[in-house]
Amino acid sequence: MTTTMTTTTMTTTTTTASAGLHHVTAISGPARRNVDFYTRVLGLRLVKKTVNFDDPGTYHLYYGDAGGAPGTILTFFPWEHVAPGRVGVGQTEETAFRVPAGSIGYWTHRLVAAGIAFEAPAKVFGETVLPFRDPDGMRLALVGVAGAEAEPAWGGADVPAEHAVRGFHGVTLMLREAAPTARVLTEVFGFAETGREGSLTRYQGSAGLGASVTLREVGDFLPGRSGGGSVHHVAFRAVDDAAQEAMAERAGALGLQVTEQRDRNYFRSVYFREPGGVLFEIATDAPGFAADEPAEALGEALKLPAFLEPHRAEIERVLPALA
């Protein structure tokens, strides 16, 4: 699906529409606990160990599949003594991963064995969903997807490949009213509405991974509060700079304030806050996480952008040990 714009019409096409999520970035407590949970319990690969470019005394940790493909990446800013956040209006309520439909039983037993609290599996839009929380209270879910067993899986953890997480299923956003955000999803990113259940409305992109965004309309509920266990922003994919620019222009046409492009080493980003209050990013697929280290060694060494390399010794001194 691509998008061609003229002075009078907009037609959606694959070159300038977003296929789905690129990554989700959240806030956590202690870095070592975060690494242990996401690599050992969930079996994700640590694909990049770097720092918050705006706060280099803080890690920026990226988890994903074997190569860190767009649509699989969950990232964290871990702060040792962060105050807990609160899920509410204007925030991501839940971040969901896709697993094979037949693996929900395996994951239920795995969460029990790991002492992770979870809710009873339930059907949502025809798929079995297993909700749970990470050690900081971040709301997560595993969604059983028919046919996911045929998709590539990271086999380097102690989760058997046949049950492994395949990447994102999508995110659920909690909003006072859904319509303004829905307009962004459809007119900026080219998503389409695919279903409604109670207060939920689902929108889909064309990607195999991270193609689902669900809006929960809650009216005058409590506003969210940033902190441990909360999502900082949701990033959508752009195949290249031109696609990113086209999406940014459409967001601007809706009256949204879009930042200048920022180089994040592994992708290039622009940001805007959508009408419901959630911070959105548009991130390019290129250059990817193998830009500064071999694919087989992803996540092993601390990687810094060039402007921080002169400060490496000081940065390494203040960062906590991860093992």
Phi and psi in degrees as a GROMACS rama.xvg file:
@    title "Ramachandran Plot"
@    xaxis  label "Phi"
@    yaxis  label "Psi"
@TYPE xy
-124.362  168.751  THR-2
-127.596  123.218  THR-3
-113.661  128.226  THR-4
-111.062  137.218  MET-5
-125.611  -175.367  THR-6
-71.8573  -16.3469  THR-7
-120.715  -22.0312  THR-8
-137.384  161.105  THR-9
-132.646  119.165  MET-10
-111.549  133.775  THR-11
-83.8753  131.323  THR-12
-141.524  168.367  THR-13
-71.8401  -19.8746  THR-14
-77.9783  -27.7249  THR-15
-123.163  10.4512  THR-16
-106.792  155.268  ALA-17
-85.3994  131.207  SER-18
-74.9728  -25.0462  ALA-19
168.402  -160.526  GLY-20
-72.4879  145.371  LEU-21
-94.6309  -53.5118  HIS-22
-156.967  168.837  HIS-23
-127.356  132.96  VAL-24
-116.297  130.904  THR-25
-130.304  175.182  ALA-26
-114.74  135.691  ILE-27
-132.168  174.327  SER-28
-85.1155  -141.216  GLY-29
-49.9695  133.354  PRO-30
-62.2784  -41.383  ALA-31
-63.5364  -41.3336  ARG-32
-63.3119  -39.0893  ARG-33
-62.9689  -47.5378  ASN-34
-61.0033  -44.2901  VAL-35
-60.5707  -44.3957  ASP-36
-66.3381  -49.4552  PHE-37
-76.9802  -28.8709  TYR-38
-89.0846  -41.5136  THR-39
-85.3358  -49.8658  ARG-40
-77.1667  -50.3336  VAL-41
-86.9174  -15.5538  LEU-42
74.2027  24.1846  GLY-43
-82.6021  159.341  LEU-44
-91.0964  134.283  ARG-45
-76.5804  105.055  LEU-46
-97.4491  -13.4983  VAL-47
-157.623  130.413  LYS-48
-117.932  101.429  LYS-49
-136.66  -159.93  THR-50
-127.239  161.996  VAL-51
-66.2349  115.127  ASN-52
-59.8787  -27.1324  PHE-53
-92.2021  -8.23902  ASP-54
-149.101  71.8485  ASP-55
-65.9737  -4.77376  PRO-56
-82.8955  2.73149  GLY-57
-119.955  134.67  THR-58
-62.7971  155.244  TYR-59
-125.674  110.237  HIS-60
-107.276  133.45  LEU-61
-118.124  129.819  TYR-62
-119.602  147.352  TYR-63
-173.025  -148.853  GLY-64
-90.6528  -166.403  ASP-65
-56.1019  -40.5425  ALA-66
-109.277  4.66653  GLY-67
67.6894  45.9464  GLY-68
-69.4459  144.585  ALA-69
-54.224  139.649  PRO-70
94.9015  -3.44191  GLY-71
-121.73  -4.11577  THR-72
-95.2319  117.456  ILE-73
-111.019  125.637  LEU-74
-120.866  155.667  THR-75
-137.032  143.389  PHE-76
-101.552  105.516  PHE-77
-93.1902  125.042  PRO-78
-117.931  127.816  TRP-79
-55.1613  -44.1624  GLU-80
-117.88  34.8555  HIS-81
-64.3992  141.088  VAL-82
-74.2142  147.5  ALA-83
-67.2772  144.208  PRO-84
-85.9529  179.799  GLY-85
-138.581  124.376  ARG-86
-71.402  132.958  VAL-87
-166.354  -165.231  GLY-88
-59.8549  136.126  VAL-89
86.3522  18.9678  GLY-90
-135.02  164.363  GLN-91
-75.3639  119.514  THR-92
-80.9007  -38.5356  GLU-93
-150.313  140.875  GLU-94
-115.061  122.996  THR-95
-116.537  138.901  ALA-96
-105.829  154.134  PHE-97
-98.8858  137.235  ARG-98
-135.479  163.076  VAL-99
-57.4739  144.742  PRO-100
-57.9126  -33.2521  ALA-101
-82.015  3.49458  GLY-102
-99.9963  -2.11148  SER-103
-60.5906  -39.2955  ILE-104
-62.3334  -43.6466  GLY-105
-57.0715  -46.294  TYR-106
-70.2971  -32.4747  TRP-107
-60.6393  -46.9691  THR-108
-65.2209  -37.6076  HIS-109
-65.4617  -42.0789  ARG-110
-65.6621  -38.7643  LEU-111
-60.1706  -47.5128  VAL-112
-63.0656  -31.725  ALA-113
-87.5986  -2.09262  ALA-114
72.5384  27.588  GLY-115
-95.7061  123.888  ILE-116
-68.7912  140.889  ALA-117
-147.813  164.649  PHE-118
-99.1286  161.889  GLU-119
-62.7865  138.627  ALA-120
-56.6079  143.976  PRO-121
-142.668  156.496  ALA-122
-87.2821  126.694  LYS-123
-132.439  122.129  VAL-124
49.8096  39.8985  PHE-125
81.4465  1.71925  GLY-126
-118.458  149.041  GLU-127
-80.7982  127.061  THR-128
-119.497  130.328  VAL-129
-113.241  99.518  LEU-130
-84.5281  143.94  PRO-131
-157.832  -178.385  PHE-132
-131.214  150.897  ARG-133
-84.1726  178.62  ASP-134
-61.2475  -18.6668  PRO-135
-96.619  3.45514  ASP-136
89.8626  5.59892  GLY-137
-63.8835  131.491  MET-138
-81.6551  118.845  ARG-139
-123.248  167.945  LEU-140
-154.985  151.764  ALA-141
-110.072  131.066  LEU-142
-114.845  122.445  VAL-143
-76.7662  117.256  GLY-144
-114.629  122.886  VAL-145
-61.3379  130.54  ALA-146
89.181  -8.31793  GLY-147
-65.4181  -21.642  ALA-148
-62.9034  -19.0441  GLU-149
-88.5269  -4.97186  ALA-150
-85.163  154.894  GLU-151
-59.6712  147.18  PRO-152
-137.997  144.731  ALA-153
-75.5715  120.324  TRP-154
-108.225  16.5026  GLY-155
-89.8675  -0.319865  GLY-156
-105.195  -175.016  ALA-157
-91.1074  11.9491  ASP-158
-87.9658  122.987  VAL-159
-55.7115  140.617  PRO-160
-56.5348  -33.0875  ALA-161
-68.3181  -18.3747  GLU-162
-109.029  -3.1361  HIS-163
-65.0779  153.452  ALA-164
-60.4944  134.841  VAL-165
-98.6974  -3.67887  ARG-166
129.949  -167.872  GLY-167
-74.6504  143.487  PHE-168
-87.578  -48.8525  HIS-169
165.922  -166.702  GLY-170
-129.284  155.048  VAL-171
-115.381  127.677  THR-172
-106.261  135.583  LEU-173
-97.3152  122.067  MET-174
-135.101  149.626  LEU-175
-64.9863  -46.9613  ARG-176
-138.259  141.175  GLU-177
-86.6076  -29.3151  ALA-178
-57.0252  -45.1182  ALA-179
-63.4046  -37.5256  PRO-180
-71.3014  -38.0506  THR-181
-58.122  -37.3199  ALA-182
-64.1699  -38.1805  ARG-183
-64.3478  -45.5807  VAL-184
-60.4097  -40.9755  LEU-185
-83.396  -43.4117  THR-186
-86.5898  -29.4276  GLU-187
-91.421  -45.4142  VAL-188
-102.642  -9.74694  PHE-189
77.5243  18.3779  GLY-190
-73.1515  162.438  PHE-191
-129.828  142.072  ALA-192
-68.1196  133.462  GLU-193
-122.958  -8.27287  THR-194
176.687  160.894  GLY-195
-136.511  137.284  ARG-196
-141.175  109.026  GLU-197
57.6132  -122.038  GLY-198
-85.3292  1.80086  SER-199
-99.7775  137.997  LEU-200
-129.763  129.231  THR-201
-105.923  140.258  ARG-202
-125.653  142.225  TYR-203
-125.697  141.724  GLN-204
-97.356  -168.148  GLY-205
-100.265  -2.26671  SER-206
-74.7306  157.99  ALA-207
-76.8358  -26.0746  GLY-208
-118.294  136.807  LEU-209
61.9932  35.9095  GLY-210
-93.3389  -0.955726  ALA-211
-110.362  128.848  SER-212
-126.754  121.899  VAL-213
-111.347  131.037  THR-214
-104.113  126.751  LEU-215
-107.863  114.019  ARG-216
-90.3708  120.662  GLU-217
-121.463  -2.20311  VAL-218
68.8562  -140.259  GLY-219
-83.8914  67.4468  ASP-220
-93.0082  169.469  PHE-221
-60.8823  140.94  LEU-222
-70.2548  152.792  PRO-223
-72.0308  161.202  GLY-224
-131.549  126.816  ARG-225
-67.8424  144.76  SER-226
161.734  -167.517  GLY-227
-57.5989  132.476  GLY-228
86.2634  1.37982  GLY-229
-104.443  155.462  SER-230
-88.6301  130.236  VAL-231
-79.6651  -47.3664  HIS-232
-159.107  162.913  HIS-233
-117.939  128.275  VAL-234
-109.711  134.103  ALA-235
-103.72  149.71  PHE-236
-76.7424  142.899  ARG-237
-128.437  129.798  ALA-238
-65.768  -27.3905  VAL-239
-161.53  -177.624  ASP-240
-62.6166  -37.5327  ASP-241
-64.7055  -41.9324  ALA-242
-64.4789  -40.7987  ALA-243
-61.1197  -44.7517  GLN-244
-62.3796  -40.0172  GLU-245
-64.2465  -41.5556  ALA-246
-66.2853  -40.8925  MET-247
-62.5229  -39.1423  ALA-248
-64.7613  -39.4157  GLU-249
-68.0663  -37.4053  ARG-250
-63.3607  -41.6231  ALA-251
-62.3977  -36.5976  GLY-252
-66.0733  -21.4763  ALA-253
-88.1765  4.45734  LEU-254
87.746  13.0478  GLY-255
-90.4083  143.107  LEU-256
-90.3627  111.551  GLN-257
-103.135  136.016  VAL-258
-73.8535  170.859  THR-259
-70.4569  163.419  GLU-260
-70.154  137.532  GLN-261
-122.891  134.604  ARG-262
-85.7939  117.149  ASP-263
-104.812  20.2819  ARG-264
72.9277  -45.6724  ASN-265
-105.712  -8.48328  TYR-266
-166.079  166.523  PHE-267
-115.13  139.079  ARG-268
-128.881  147.502  SER-269
-129.123  156.024  VAL-270
-132.64  150.71  TYR-271
-157.283  155.192  PHE-272
-98.6702  121.125  ARG-273
-74.3529  167.296  GLU-274
-58.7643  -25.978  PRO-275
-82.8254  -5.11985  GLY-276
105.435  -6.92913  GLY-277
-80.696  134.543  VAL-278
-78.3663  120.845  LEU-279
-106.794  146.244  PHE-280
-124.677  148.541  GLU-281
-116.195  117.757  ILE-282
-119.363  136.501  ALA-283
-75.5923  150.109  THR-284
-65.2457  -36.9583  ASP-285
-93.6408  154.067  ALA-286
-88.2894  -10.1571  PRO-287
92.4873  174.401  GLY-288
-83.034  -9.22543  PHE-289
-90.1972  13.7262  ALA-290
-66.5636  -27.8362  ALA-291
-130.411  8.99201  ASP-292
-160.68  153.595  GLU-293
-62.0558  147.811  PRO-294
-56.7635  -36.0401  ALA-295
-72.6242  -14.4696  GLU-296
-112.385  16.5722  ALA-297
-54.6019  135.306  LEU-298
80.5379  -0.00334817  GLY-299
-83.1383  -38.8784  GLU-300
-110.396  152.608  ALA-301
-72.7207  120.022  LEU-302
-106.302  134.213  LYS-303
-123.98  147.439  LEU-304
-67.7989  158.869  PRO-305
-55.1765  -37.2821  ALA-306
-72.0777  -15.0724  PHE-307
-102.078  -9.97084  LEU-308
-56.1145  -39.2688  GLU-309
-61.1187  -16.7497  PRO-310
-106.809  15.3446  HIS-311
-55.4792  -47.9627  ARG-312
-58.5487  -44.0518  ALA-313
-67.2461  -41.0686  GLU-314
-63.6493  -45.6564  ILE-315
-64.4709  -29.0355  GLU-316
-68.5879  -36.1364  ARG-317
-92.9857  -19.2305  VAL-318
-72.8532  139.396  LEU-319
-72.7907  154.108  PRO-320
-68.2813  144.14  ALA-321
-99.7636  -8.4467  LEU-322
